[in-house]
């Protein structure tokens, strides 16, 4: 084959290749040789999604504070109440593994009006900045305190825990937090995530349409999010005829935020 014929065949092949390439990009979009791209060529957009439901679980913090002339006596009083609380909570249906001691302290104290030294006091002076605080205790030279965190799988059980705690002698109740079971949390996060991705894609398409930007391949997705629990900080004291506790869980919302990154051309 002569050189002129070879050259003609080469030209036809090259023209045919670029024609096919042109038609492909028109029909299917741009061709990306690799997934690696310069960050300056990436278009990022954020999306937010939320899912709400009535909480079905709760945690309650129960505290006991006693003072006496000897540390052993104060300790005995606290231990007696704590043991009674644990036994009664289990009778209510709380799993023993869901009862946890989060604080146990024994402190020498001056005589007179005593303000417990904890995170809500400053130098022995009662603070009204945060609740719950331990009530002042008169008399005695030693103070012993214990806090229990009780996790319940229903809000109705949380009501019973509060009533039982006050009946058994707990003098600080607070930090009520309504939550979801693990399965419910996962389902709500899945719903919120799907909404967040849809929101981000919708934003990306609208921005691209209005700005003339050509979106390419989606190359990265990042996520952060979590529940926004309803938290109550309150106090309850023992009463001779206590009213039945009715904790109101309201509605908790799980929010997920995502960021999508697109290649552009």
Secondary structure, DSSP 8 states (H G I E B T S, - for coil): --HHHHHHHHHHHHHHHHHHHHHHHHHH----S-S---GGGEEEEEEEEEEEE---EEEEEEEEEEEESSHHHHHHHHHHHHHHHHHHHHHHT--GGGEEEEEEEEEE--SSEE---STTEETTEE-SSSS-----EES-SEEEEEEEEEEESSHHHHHHHHHHHHHHT--EEEEEEEE--HHHHHHHHHHHHHHHHHHHHHHHHHHHHHHT--EEEEEEEEEEEEEE--EE-------TT----------EEEEEEEEEEEEE-
